[in-house]
Amino acid sequence: MKLTVQLVLILCAACSLCAQNPDKVVKKIRQLQTGEPFRIRCRIEVSNTTIDNKLISWNMPPSVRERGNFRITTEKYETLNGIRYVKNSIKLSSVTVDDMGYYYCEENPLIQDTSMVKNKQRELTYVYVFDPNILLAPAPRMVDARIYSDLIIPCRPTHKNAVVNLTMVPSDIHPKRISYDPTVGFTVYNVTDYDAGFWKCKATFRSEEEEKRIVVNVNTG
């Protein structure tokens, strides 16, 4: 359950950035194969030449942070077209499906003088990691929802071109109150007690298929 909460929190945090500042958020997609190395750089425009690179804080999938299988490299300032930037990078030497999710940087919340940051633009990179034997990213077998709230069922494909369907079991009904984002999963809006029970995610890519069943509990209290 802890992993479920952390996963939802970081996905919601990424979505919140987009909602609050749609003109200042750039979303990118990276498709990797399991075992490949992965590296992205972060660069923030600054006005003070004495700031160190602790200004940058990285957000990443909770499983990556828990396992500690990443390395953050501090790089020097650079000047481009007369503008000064502070930058660093994050690197994973060999990715797995557990490393899927959003990666992005922001000014460190522990730095009090945020006036030193001039450019508030965010660049979010969502990473897919394809494994021929795994079409759906790891997900909890059970999720909880409060009645009349929105519920995320995290059925996320490991390949950006995979097709994912969600149905209720055993009726194979697809309620109309559902939207889908492959980087988040299915969102069921205005949950009722009728939504409690078994749900089935089915991913199809080329000639391969994979199914997962997730139990939804609805708290009516």
C-alpha atoms as a printed R data frame, in Angstrom:
    type eleno elety resid chain resno       x       y       z
1   ATOM     1    CA   MET     A     1   0.000   0.000   0.000
2   ATOM     2    CA   LYS     A     2   2.919   2.342   0.709
3   ATOM     3    CA   LEU     A     3   4.134   1.955  -2.878
4   ATOM     4    CA   THR     A     4   0.628   2.656  -4.183
5   ATOM     5    CA   VAL     A     5   0.383   5.921  -2.256
6   ATOM     6    CA   GLN     A     6   3.859   7.040  -3.341
7   ATOM     7    CA   LEU     A     7   3.169   6.182  -6.981
8   ATOM     8    CA   VAL     A     8  -0.086   8.134  -7.002
9   ATOM     9    CA   LEU     A     9   1.528  11.088  -5.225
10  ATOM    10    CA   ILE     A    10   4.378  11.476  -7.702
11  ATOM    11    CA   LEU     A    11   2.073  11.018 -10.704
12  ATOM    12    CA   CYS     A    12  -0.317  13.597  -9.269
13  ATOM    13    CA   ALA     A    13   2.582  15.954  -8.553
14  ATOM    14    CA   ALA     A    14   3.690  15.755 -12.177
15  ATOM    15    CA   CYS     A    15   0.131  16.318 -13.407
16  ATOM    16    CA   SER     A    16  -0.274  19.213 -10.973
17  ATOM    17    CA   LEU     A    17   2.734  20.987 -12.454
18  ATOM    18    CA   CYS     A    18   1.136  20.776 -15.893
19  ATOM    19    CA   ALA     A    19  -2.220  22.015 -14.635
20  ATOM    20    CA   GLN     A    20  -0.806  24.967 -12.714
21  ATOM    21    CA   ASN     A    21   1.616  26.205 -15.383
22  ATOM    22    CA   PRO     A    22   0.673  24.656 -18.741
23  ATOM    23    CA   ASP     A    23   2.749  27.202 -20.694
24  ATOM    24    CA   LYS     A    24   5.882  26.514 -18.639
25  ATOM    25    CA   VAL     A    25   5.844  22.719 -18.666
26  ATOM    26    CA   VAL     A    26   7.468  20.707 -21.443
27  ATOM    27    CA   LYS     A    27   6.608  17.000 -21.494
28  ATOM    28    CA   LYS     A    28   8.925  14.547 -23.217
29  ATOM    29    CA   ILE     A    29   8.760  10.801 -23.786
30  ATOM    30    CA   ARG     A    30  11.692   8.375 -23.730
31  ATOM    31    CA   GLN     A    31  11.287   4.772 -24.857
32  ATOM    32    CA   LEU     A    32  13.994   2.465 -23.512
33  ATOM    33    CA   GLN     A    33  14.678  -1.258 -23.543
34  ATOM    34    CA   THR     A    34  15.347  -3.131 -20.321
35  ATOM    35    CA   GLY     A    35  19.073  -3.143 -19.570
36  ATOM    36    CA   GLU     A    36  19.779   0.146 -21.350
37  ATOM    37    CA   PRO     A    37  21.520   3.052 -19.587
38  ATOM    38    CA   PHE     A    38  19.513   6.219 -19.023
39  ATOM    39    CA   ARG     A    39  20.670   9.768 -18.428
40  ATOM    40    CA   ILE     A    40  18.962  13.144 -18.492
41  ATOM    41    CA   ARG     A    41  20.278  16.605 -17.721
42  ATOM    42    CA   CYS     A    42  18.591  19.427 -15.889
43  ATOM    43    CA   ARG     A    43  19.354  23.087 -16.479
44  ATOM    44    CA   ILE     A    44  17.866  26.067 -14.645
45  ATOM    45    CA   GLU     A    45  18.493  29.710 -15.481
46  ATOM    46    CA   VAL     A    46  19.847  31.685 -12.525
47  ATOM    47    CA   SER     A    47  20.763  35.282 -11.787
48  ATOM    48    CA   ASN     A    48  23.367  34.792  -9.049
49  ATOM    49    CA   THR     A    49  26.823  33.476  -9.936
50  ATOM    50    CA   THR     A    50  27.551  32.309  -6.381
51  ATOM    51    CA   ILE     A    51  24.795  29.681  -6.132
52  ATOM    52    CA   ASP     A    52  25.924  26.062  -5.974
53  ATOM    53    CA   ASN     A    53  24.220  23.112  -7.638
54  ATOM    54    CA   LYS     A    54  22.272  22.245  -4.492
55  ATOM    55    CA   LEU     A    55  19.701  24.552  -6.047
56  ATOM    56    CA   ILE     A    56  18.433  21.589  -8.099
57  ATOM    57    CA   SER     A    57  16.246  18.856  -6.615
58  ATOM    58    CA   TRP     A    58  15.256  15.733  -8.574
59  ATOM    59    CA   ASN     A    59  11.865  14.022  -8.611
60  ATOM    60    CA   MET     A    60  11.744  10.407  -9.769
61  ATOM    61    CA   PRO     A    61   9.643   7.235  -9.422
62  ATOM    62    CA   PRO     A    62   9.531   6.171  -5.740
63  ATOM    63    CA   SER     A    63  10.939   2.711  -6.508
64  ATOM    64    CA   VAL     A    64  14.066   4.302  -8.003
65  ATOM    65    CA   ARG     A    65  14.661   6.449  -4.930
66  ATOM    66    CA   GLU     A    66  14.033   3.524  -2.569
67  ATOM    67    CA   ARG     A    67  16.524   1.253  -4.333
68  ATOM    68    CA   GLY     A    68  19.082   4.017  -4.755
69  ATOM    69    CA   ASN     A    69  20.111   2.718  -8.177
70  ATOM    70    CA   PHE     A    70  20.862   6.158  -9.603
71  ATOM    71    CA   ARG     A    71  23.680   8.668  -9.575
72  ATOM    72    CA   ILE     A    72  23.356  12.439  -9.626
73  ATOM    73    CA   THR     A    73  26.316  14.235 -11.153
74  ATOM    74    CA   THR     A    74  27.007  17.867 -10.375
75  ATOM    75    CA   GLU     A    75  28.152  19.877 -13.368
76  ATOM    76    CA   LYS     A    76  29.561  23.371 -13.665
77  ATOM    77    CA   TYR     A    77  27.776  26.546 -14.601
78  ATOM    78    CA   GLU     A    78  27.518  27.329 -18.252
79  ATOM    79    CA   THR     A    79  26.735  30.499 -20.140
80  ATOM    80    CA   LEU     A    80  24.669  30.344 -23.307
81  ATOM    81    CA   ASN     A    81  23.834  33.482 -25.291
82  ATOM    82    CA   GLY     A    82  24.754  35.591 -22.289
83  ATOM    83    CA   ILE     A    83  22.467  33.640 -19.920
84  ATOM    84    CA   ARG     A    84  23.880  31.754 -16.926
85  ATOM    85    CA   TYR     A    85  22.602  28.285 -16.077
86  ATOM    86    CA   VAL     A    86  23.189  25.846 -13.246
87  ATOM    87    CA   LYS     A    87  22.864  22.206 -14.216
88  ATOM    88    CA   ASN     A    88  23.392  18.596 -13.211
89  ATOM    89    CA   SER     A    89  22.247  15.176 -14.400
90  ATOM    90    CA   ILE     A    90  20.796  11.913 -13.177
91  ATOM    91    CA   LYS     A    91  21.969   8.551 -14.508
92  ATOM    92    CA   LEU     A    92  20.781   4.950 -14.236
93  ATOM    93    CA   SER     A    93  23.242   2.375 -15.540
94  ATOM    94    CA   SER     A    94  20.735  -0.377 -16.404
95  ATOM    95    CA   VAL     A    95  16.988   0.276 -16.387
96  ATOM    96    CA   THR     A    96  14.154  -2.148 -15.645
97  ATOM    97    CA   VAL     A    97  10.374  -1.789 -15.725
98  ATOM    98    CA   ASP     A    98  10.590  -0.677 -12.070
99  ATOM    99    CA   ASP     A    99  12.288   2.509 -13.277
100 ATOM   100    CA   MET     A   100   9.324   3.650 -15.380
101 ATOM   101    CA   GLY     A   101   7.750   6.982 -14.593
102 ATOM   102    CA   TYR     A   102   8.301  10.732 -14.550
103 ATOM   103    CA   TYR     A   103  11.703  12.323 -14.006
104 ATOM   104    CA   TYR     A   104  11.994  16.064 -13.555
105 ATOM   105    CA   CYS     A   105  13.966  18.646 -11.645
106 ATOM   106    CA   GLU     A   106  12.997  21.804  -9.821
107 ATOM   107    CA   GLU     A   107  14.557  24.334  -7.511
108 ATOM   108    CA   ASN     A   108  15.416  22.757  -4.173
109 ATOM   109    CA   PRO     A   109  12.602  23.556  -1.681
110 ATOM   110    CA   LEU     A   110  15.260  23.857   1.053
111 ATOM   111    CA   ILE     A   111  16.747  26.896  -0.693
112 ATOM   112    CA   GLN     A   112  14.986  29.914   0.772
113 ATOM   113    CA   ASP     A   113  16.011  32.607  -1.718
114 ATOM   114    CA   THR     A   114  14.036  31.436  -4.754
115 ATOM   115    CA   SER     A   115  14.454  34.874  -6.354
116 ATOM   116    CA   MET     A   116  17.786  33.574  -7.639
117 ATOM   117    CA   VAL     A   117  15.868  31.338 -10.051
118 ATOM   118    CA   LYS     A   118  14.789  33.333 -13.087
119 ATOM   119    CA   ASN     A   119  13.251  30.709 -15.345
120 ATOM   120    CA   LYS     A   120  10.473  28.596 -13.820
121 ATOM   121    CA   GLN     A   121  10.002  26.344 -16.866
122 ATOM   122    CA   ARG     A   122   9.759  22.628 -16.089
123 ATOM   123    CA   GLU     A   123  10.761  19.764 -18.328
124 ATOM   124    CA   LEU     A   124   9.103  16.453 -17.455
125 ATOM   125    CA   THR     A   125  10.469  13.276 -19.003
126 ATOM   126    CA   TYR     A   126   8.332  10.149 -18.842
127 ATOM   127    CA   VAL     A   127  10.327   6.955 -19.308
128 ATOM   128    CA   TYR     A   128   8.889   3.746 -20.759
129 ATOM   129    CA   VAL     A   129  11.025   0.628 -20.275
130 ATOM   130    CA   PHE     A   130  10.061  -2.210 -22.595
131 ATOM   131    CA   ASP     A   131  10.630  -5.806 -21.569
132 ATOM   132    CA   PRO     A   132   9.474  -8.456 -24.085
133 ATOM   133    CA   ASN     A   133   8.180 -10.532 -21.171
134 ATOM   134    CA   ILE     A   134   6.394  -7.689 -19.372
135 ATOM   135    CA   LEU     A   135   3.786  -5.524 -21.108
136 ATOM   136    CA   LEU     A   136   2.324  -3.908 -17.974
137 ATOM   137    CA   ALA     A   137   4.357  -2.058 -15.362
138 ATOM   138    CA   PRO     A   138   4.292  -3.367 -11.776
139 ATOM   139    CA   ALA     A   139   1.070  -2.362 -10.013
140 ATOM   140    CA   PRO     A   140  -0.643  -3.165  -6.708
141 ATOM   141    CA   ARG     A   141  -3.171  -5.984  -6.687
142 ATOM   142    CA   MET     A   142  -5.550  -3.905  -4.600
143 ATOM   143    CA   VAL     A   143  -6.467  -0.199  -4.602
144 ATOM   144    CA   ASP     A   144  -8.728   1.742  -2.256
145 ATOM   145    CA   ALA     A   145 -11.086   4.582  -3.120
146 ATOM   146    CA   ARG     A   146 -13.491   6.806  -1.226
147 ATOM   147    CA   ILE     A   147 -17.028   6.927  -2.546
148 ATOM   148    CA   TYR     A   148 -17.759   9.834  -4.939
149 ATOM   149    CA   SER     A   149 -14.041  10.563  -5.349
150 ATOM   150    CA   ASP     A   150 -11.817   9.801  -8.353
151 ATOM   151    CA   LEU     A   151  -9.790   6.598  -8.512
152 ATOM   152    CA   ILE     A   152  -6.572   5.814 -10.394
153 ATOM   153    CA   ILE     A   153  -6.115   2.235 -11.582
154 ATOM   154    CA   PRO     A   154  -2.405   2.233 -12.542
155 ATOM   155    CA   CYS     A   155  -2.413   0.094 -15.694
156 ATOM   156    CA   ARG     A   156   0.649   1.473 -17.476
157 ATOM   157    CA   PRO     A   157   2.181  -0.151 -20.563
158 ATOM   158    CA   THR     A   158   5.919  -0.707 -20.846
159 ATOM   159    CA   HIS     A   159   5.860   0.332 -24.512
160 ATOM   160    CA   LYS     A   160   4.357   3.595 -25.716
161 ATOM   161    CA   ASN     A   161   2.624   1.871 -28.659
162 ATOM   162    CA   ALA     A   162   0.934  -0.858 -26.631
163 ATOM   163    CA   VAL     A   163  -2.873  -0.868 -26.486
164 ATOM   164    CA   VAL     A   164  -4.387  -1.152 -23.006
165 ATOM   165    CA   ASN     A   165  -8.027  -1.916 -22.201
166 ATOM   166    CA   LEU     A   166  -9.830  -1.915 -18.857
167 ATOM   167    CA   THR     A   167 -12.961  -3.908 -18.053
168 ATOM   168    CA   MET     A   168 -14.871  -5.058 -15.002
169 ATOM   169    CA   VAL     A   169 -14.864  -8.763 -14.196
170 ATOM   170    CA   PRO     A   170 -16.826 -10.842 -15.013
171 ATOM   171    CA   SER     A   171 -19.195  -8.549 -16.922
172 ATOM   172    CA   ASP     A   172 -16.565  -6.948 -19.221
173 ATOM   173    CA   ILE     A   173 -18.330  -3.612 -18.773
174 ATOM   174    CA   HIS     A   174 -16.377  -0.437 -19.487
175 ATOM   175    CA   PRO     A   175 -18.056   2.411 -17.569
176 ATOM   176    CA   LYS     A   176 -18.296   5.752 -19.357
177 ATOM   177    CA   ARG     A   177 -16.811   7.620 -16.383
178 ATOM   178    CA   ILE     A   178 -13.272   6.645 -17.343
179 ATOM   179    CA   SER     A   179 -10.349   8.392 -19.017
180 ATOM   180    CA   TYR     A   180  -6.943   6.983 -19.868
181 ATOM   181    CA   ASP     A   181  -3.402   8.328 -19.811
182 ATOM   182    CA   PRO     A   182  -0.713   5.676 -20.463
183 ATOM   183    CA   THR     A   183   1.705   7.488 -18.147
184 ATOM   184    CA   VAL     A   184  -0.761   7.329 -15.243
185 ATOM   185    CA   GLY     A   185  -3.356   4.643 -15.923
186 ATOM   186    CA   PHE     A   186  -7.145   4.708 -15.921
187 ATOM   187    CA   THR     A   187  -9.005   7.355 -13.931
188 ATOM   188    CA   VAL     A   188 -12.491   6.378 -12.772
189 ATOM   189    CA   TYR     A   189 -14.495   9.502 -11.920
190 ATOM   190    CA   ASN     A   190 -17.090   9.849  -9.171
191 ATOM   191    CA   VAL     A   191 -16.637   6.343  -7.789
192 ATOM   192    CA   THR     A   192 -19.729   4.545  -6.484
193 ATOM   193    CA   ASP     A   193 -20.094   1.331  -4.513
194 ATOM   194    CA   TYR     A   194 -20.936  -0.415  -7.799
195 ATOM   195    CA   ASP     A   195 -17.307   0.105  -8.852
196 ATOM   196    CA   ALA     A   196 -16.023  -2.180  -6.092
197 ATOM   197    CA   GLY     A   197 -14.791  -5.576  -7.231
198 ATOM   198    CA   PHE     A   198 -12.426  -7.041  -9.803
199 ATOM   199    CA   TRP     A   199 -11.063  -5.032 -12.725
200 ATOM   200    CA   LYS     A   200  -8.986  -6.400 -15.577
201 ATOM   201    CA   CYS     A   201  -6.249  -4.590 -17.487
202 ATOM   202    CA   LYS     A   202  -5.232  -6.112 -20.803
203 ATOM   203    CA   ALA     A   203  -2.206  -4.906 -22.766
204 ATOM   204    CA   THR     A   204  -1.572  -5.852 -26.388
205 ATOM   205    CA   PHE     A   205   1.619  -5.155 -28.303
206 ATOM   206    CA   ARG     A   206   2.306  -6.778 -31.658
207 ATOM   207    CA   SER     A   207   1.378 -10.431 -31.134
208 ATOM   208    CA   GLU     A   208   1.844 -10.423 -27.349
209 ATOM   209    CA   GLU     A   209  -0.793  -9.972 -24.645
210 ATOM   210    CA   GLU     A   210  -0.750  -9.616 -20.868
211 ATOM   211    CA   GLU     A   211  -3.558  -9.327 -18.333
212 ATOM   212    CA   LYS     A   212  -3.652  -8.142 -14.734
213 ATOM   213    CA   ARG     A   213  -6.519  -8.190 -12.269
214 ATOM   214    CA   ILE     A   214  -6.870  -5.496  -9.636
215 ATOM   215    CA   VAL     A   215  -9.299  -5.471  -6.726
216 ATOM   216    CA   VAL     A   216 -11.000  -2.130  -6.041
217 ATOM   217    CA   ASN     A   217 -12.293  -1.454  -2.534
218 ATOM   218    CA   VAL     A   218 -14.723   1.447  -2.106
219 ATOM   219    CA   ASN     A   219 -14.937   3.063   1.316
220 ATOM   220    CA   THR     A   220 -18.504   4.272   1.825
221 ATOM   221    CA   GLY     A   221 -17.917   5.620   5.330
